[in-house]
Amino acid sequence: MSDLHPPLRVLIVDDQHLVRSGFAMILSVEDDLEVVGEAENGRVALAQARALRPDVVLMDVQMPVVDGIEATRALVAEDLAKVLILTTFDRDDYVYQAVRGGAAGFLLKDTPADHLLAVVRKVQSGETFIQPEI
């Protein structure tokens, strides 16, 4: 990436280490994306977002300490990053709470890698995306 177009900075938030690692591997092979950090819950995500200033946060919903919906509200309220919710649960109440909390996107974790990459880029550019199946 040139200085004119620095990579899109991404923070990955999920309580499962293996899931975080998988997303990091998918994102890190892209020249225009940089994984700047990982967090295991919403509290750690807020601290890391304040310190690292990511462009986009990939956020799980169900996590201990501070869940993804509450963390999304806080991230958006502080204008720290755009939030893309990634979850295994296609529950209407999660979608509603996430969007109401300011999430810019909502995807299921079984989405293909190329689609995830496209949505991360869309969210960063200001678009909103909710997976049609939801």
C-alpha positions as CSV (number, residue, x, y, z in Angstrom):
1,M,0.0,0.0,0.0
2,S,1.2,3.5,-0.7
3,D,1.1,6.4,1.7
4,L,-1.8,7.8,-0.3
5,H,-3.9,4.7,0.5
6,P,-2.9,3.2,3.8
7,P,-4.4,-0.3,4.5
8,L,-7.8,-0.5,6.1
9,R,-7.2,-1.2,9.8
10,V,-9.4,-4.0,11.4
11,L,-9.9,-5.1,15.0
12,I,-11.3,-8.6,15.5
13,V,-13.5,-9.2,18.5
14,D,-14.6,-12.8,19.4
15,D,-14.4,-14.8,22.6
16,Q,-13.1,-17.8,20.7
17,H,-9.4,-17.7,19.9
18,L,-9.7,-20.0,16.9
19,V,-12.4,-17.8,15.3
20,R,-10.2,-14.7,15.8
21,S,-7.3,-16.5,14.3
22,G,-9.3,-17.7,11.3
23,F,-10.6,-14.2,10.5
24,A,-7.1,-12.8,11.0
25,M,-5.7,-15.2,8.4
26,I,-8.4,-14.4,5.9
27,L,-7.9,-10.6,6.3
28,S,-4.1,-10.5,6.6
29,V,-3.5,-11.9,3.1
30,E,-5.1,-8.9,1.5
31,D,-2.8,-6.0,0.6
32,D,-5.4,-3.3,1.5
33,L,-6.3,-4.8,4.9
34,E,-4.3,-4.9,8.2
35,V,-5.4,-6.6,11.4
36,V,-4.3,-4.3,14.1
37,G,-5.6,-6.2,17.1
38,E,-7.7,-8.9,18.6
39,A,-10.0,-8.9,21.6
40,E,-11.8,-11.6,23.5
41,N,-14.7,-9.4,24.8
42,G,-16.3,-6.0,24.4
43,R,-14.4,-4.4,27.3
44,V,-11.1,-5.3,25.8
45,A,-12.4,-4.3,22.4
46,L,-13.2,-0.8,23.7
47,A,-9.7,-0.3,25.2
48,Q,-8.0,-1.6,22.0
49,A,-10.2,0.6,19.8
50,R,-9.3,3.6,21.8
51,A,-5.6,2.8,21.6
52,L,-5.3,1.3,18.0
53,R,-7.9,3.4,16.2
54,P,-9.2,0.7,13.7
55,D,-11.3,1.7,10.8
56,V,-13.6,-1.4,11.1
57,V,-14.3,-3.7,14.1
58,L,-15.5,-7.3,13.4
59,M,-17.7,-7.9,16.4
60,D,-19.2,-11.2,17.8
61,V,-22.5,-10.8,19.6
62,Q,-22.4,-13.4,22.4
63,M,-19.3,-12.8,24.6
64,P,-18.6,-12.7,28.3
65,V,-17.9,-9.5,30.3
66,V,-19.3,-7.1,27.7
67,D,-21.3,-8.5,24.8
68,G,-21.1,-7.3,21.2
69,I,-24.3,-5.3,21.2
70,E,-23.2,-3.2,24.2
71,A,-19.7,-2.8,22.9
72,T,-21.1,-1.7,19.5
73,R,-23.1,1.0,21.2
74,A,-20.0,2.3,23.0
75,L,-17.8,2.2,20.0
76,V,-20.3,4.1,17.8
77,A,-21.1,6.6,20.6
78,E,-17.4,7.4,20.9
79,D,-17.0,7.4,17.1
80,L,-14.1,4.9,17.4
81,A,-14.8,2.7,14.3
82,K,-17.5,1.2,12.1
83,V,-18.8,-2.1,13.4
84,L,-19.5,-5.2,11.4
85,I,-21.4,-7.8,13.5
86,L,-20.4,-11.4,12.7
87,T,-22.4,-14.1,14.5
88,T,-23.6,-17.7,14.2
89,F,-27.1,-16.5,15.4
90,D,-29.5,-15.2,12.8
91,R,-32.0,-13.9,15.4
92,D,-34.1,-10.9,14.5
93,D,-33.6,-9.3,17.9
94,Y,-29.8,-9.4,17.5
95,V,-30.1,-7.7,14.1
96,Y,-32.5,-5.1,15.4
97,Q,-30.3,-4.4,18.5
98,A,-27.2,-4.2,16.5
99,V,-28.5,-1.8,13.9
100,R,-30.2,0.3,16.6
101,G,-26.8,0.3,18.4
102,G,-25.1,1.7,15.3
103,A,-23.7,-1.4,13.6
104,A,-22.9,-0.7,9.9
105,G,-23.3,-4.4,9.0
106,F,-24.5,-7.8,10.1
107,L,-23.2,-11.1,8.7
108,L,-23.4,-14.7,9.7
109,K,-20.1,-16.5,10.4
110,D,-20.7,-19.0,7.7
111,T,-20.4,-16.4,4.9
112,P,-17.8,-17.1,2.3
113,A,-14.4,-15.4,2.8
114,D,-14.6,-13.3,-0.4
115,H,-18.0,-12.0,0.7
116,L,-16.6,-11.1,4.1
117,L,-13.8,-9.2,2.5
118,A,-16.2,-7.3,0.2
119,V,-18.5,-6.4,3.1
120,V,-15.6,-5.1,5.3
121,R,-14.6,-2.8,2.5
122,K,-18.2,-1.7,1.9
123,V,-18.7,-0.9,5.6
124,Q,-15.5,1.1,5.7
125,S,-16.6,3.2,2.8
126,G,-19.8,4.1,4.5
127,E,-22.3,1.5,3.2
128,T,-24.6,-0.5,5.4
129,F,-25.0,-4.2,4.8
130,I,-27.3,-6.8,6.4
131,Q,-27.0,-10.3,5.0
132,P,-30.1,-11.0,2.9
133,E,-30.8,-14.4,4.5
134,I,-31.3,-12.7,7.8
